[in-house]
Amino acid sequence: MTIDSVRTVEQVTSSKLSTGRDTSKPPPRIWNAVEPPFKGYQLPPVEGYQHSSAATAIVIDNGGSLLRAGWSFDQAPRLSLPADVARYRDRKLNRTCTYVGYDAYADATTRGQIRNAFEPGTSIVGNWDVMENLLDYTFAKLGIDGADGGVGRPILMTEPVANLGYSRKTMTELLFECYSAPSVAYGVDSLFSYRYNKGSSGLVISSTHTSTHLIPVVNSKPLMSNASRLNWGGFHGADYLLKLLRLKYPTFPGRFTENQAEEMVREHCYVSQMYDPEMTSYLDWSGLEERDHVVQYPYTEHTVIEKTEEELARTAERKKESGRRLQEQAAKMRLEKLVRKEQELEYYKDLQQRISAQTKKEVKRMLDEDEFKDEAQLDKVIKELEKSIRKARNKDVGGPEDDEEEVEVTFKLLDIPDEELDEAGLKQKRHQRLMKSNVEARARAKIEKAQQKARLAEEERLDGERRETDLQGWLEERRAARTALLQKIKDRERLKADLGNRKSHASQMRMKTLANLASDAPGRKRRRGGDDDNFGANDDDWGIYRTVATGDQSEDEEEEDYGANLKGVEAQLLKFDPSFTEINMADAQSDWTKSLIHAFLRGPWPFDVESQKEIHQVHLNVERIRIPEVVFQPAIAGLDQAGIVEIAADIINQRLATVQNRDDILRDVFLTGGNTLFRGFEERFTQELRATLPEDLPLAVRKANDPLLDAWKGAAQWSRESTFSASSISREEYQEKGPEYIKVRRLSMRTLHD
């Protein structure tokens, strides 16, 4: 048999069927697990620098997921890359290599050295070396050669809400000192998006990669004192999915990565309009093939190459010939062994004849030469050789082996008093006493076996008579016996499970028993014997091992095969009970089509434990609605915060209750950010927010035209206006008054001023 290993990820074309429930489900649709996001070499868009002027700004959306950069006259960012940098020492080239963005995912070596610029789960820059590498890469890809010692263009960069002063100060120093920027300005990404979508008064809800913010805006002025934050974003959703999958598949042979989790969240998750009812019925058999999404990971399948009929015939002939040679060799060895035994038998018989005419002293000398203790041992060896030779001859001629004939054994020495025997006679008498005990034990066992056989035959006869006279009563007894066996099987399985749980009563009793055995203070029974350890002298002591191994069971319960007894009872019911069919059997009751755990782990399809393809599959079902639901119910993920609807209702009904423009805010509830792209997010939010408001209040919810890019587009739009240069801090102002002074403009256009 030849086994080939094939690296493959393929589509499923057929499904297996099982008995029981109707399993005619279509084959599942397969989504392949994404590979690392390496995009290869891409030509840098350097022509933008040639078309720019000294007044053209470089716009950078420094988000927690992707860094987007371009020129102010662009309609879309020219660069979009993750904030990742990999650096390692190449020993062959004897130099340090740095890979930025998607290039950091080029191979396993670079992926193992990846460092992110931000603190985990936040949009706050924490690794400034990585941030500097990202800016170097960005300016180089934009075509800035730095011939004059700096970028030579104004810079507009986005930042998170309530950015730390130290983080903004360090970024300012980096841009001015390292890149000699002529001017720098900052702005909040969500407010740029709102401005780009022509908003003036409304509630801006930005759910991004690292967090969710709600900012009320009145007449183009954000009310930052009434803003709120929910510490949940796309990063946390992907991390939560990773935890759920690792709990769901603890022995999964593949490796779950963050990039794969993020792709699963984007591709498969959606917001449920009625979470609790849908979660309750999500694993129902009906329609589960549509709700269950299968993600296939790469695997190595072992395929058996089938041989032709001619090859199989040649293989069978070789096996047959090999078996014939082995039989001939075995027959030859048996013949040689038989000849040796016959020679030994002839020699021992001759020895027996020779010692019959010798003195006792000469007999002892001759027996010692052949290592015999006495004549009785010689007689025993001769009888064993005769028996062995007789069996070997019968086997060679193909006849049945002769059973050992019952020989009348006499024990003459047992009737002779010990005073009349010498030392050798006493020794032989003890030997005959043991032999007599053995013969009597075999006789008792034979009688008990015959009695057991007769008893079973009698029970079978009585059971048949009862079945013929009272069939209904007999069937009731069989049903009760089946129920009792099923209960015993359940109890035994529960006991095994309890023994695996250290907090269960069975495990605690087991540990208590072990502790008593290992205790330095012996029990009452051991104290009677002083310091001597006589454990095991009493037969009851050995029951402790049964208690330690299997719990408090009787010996009969442990040795009894419940499974075989259950099959016997079910076979009788299947034969004589018309109402009992194969569907009612225990094996049919454990059908996988009725298992909720199977539906959760493997969907509505059978699972083959030998198939590497199915072992490397991940089934997403309840996770599809559980991940996005955390924004509405943070307690699902253990987050001690209010949901997004509760926060929005609190802002409108409590904090803005006295604001005159509250109706204008409700007429423009604005959704932006990548975490709002889930299908059904806008409908669910509108429905639940409407339920928290009075009937007379208006409500209009809209989503950004492009929740991912509108922040960059809004920043680029503002950088082309005349207010941009007036709101930016120049290099001269930075050198005079330092980086810490800021001025707040409308829509949170935060400007660094001296």
Buried (B, 14 or more C-beta within 10 A) or exposed (E): EEEEEEEEEEEBEEBEEEEBEEBEBEBBEBBEBBEBBBEEEEEBBBEBBEEBEEEBBBBBBBBBBBBBBBBBBBEEBBBBBBBBBBBEEEEEEEEEBBBBBBBBBBEEEBBEBBBBBBBEBBBBBBBBEBBBBBBBBBBBBBBBEEEEEBBBBBBBBBBBBEBEEEBBBBBBBBBBEEBBBBBBBBBBBBBBBBBBBEBBBBBBBBBBBBBBBBBBBBEBBBBBEBBBBBBBBBBBBBBBBBEBBEEBBEEBEBEBBEBBBBBBBBEBBBBBEEBEEBBEEBBEBEEBBEBBBBBBBEBEBEEEEEEEEEEEEEEEEEEEEEEEEEEEEEEEEEEEEBEEBBEBBEEBBEBEEEBEEEEEEEBBEBBEEEEBEBBEEBEEBBEEBEEBBEEBEEBEEEEEEEEEEEEEEEEEBEEEEEEEBEEEEEEBBEEBEEEBEEEEEEEEEEEEEEEEEEEEEEEEEEBEEEBEEEEEEBBEBBBEBBEBBBEBBEEBEEBEEBBEEEEBEBBEBBEEBEEEEEEEEBEEEBEEEEEEEEBEEEEEEEEBEBBBEBBEBEEEEEEBEBEEBBBBBBEBBBEEBEEBEEEBBBEEEEBBBEEEEBBBBBBBBBBEEEBBBBBBBBBBBBBBBBBBBBBBBBEBBEBEBBBBBBBBBBBBBEBBEEBEBBEBBBBBBBBBBBBBBBEBBBEBBBBBBEEBBEEEEEBEBBBBEBBBBBBBBBBBBBBEEEEBBEBBBBBEBBEEEEBEEBEEBBBBBBBBEB
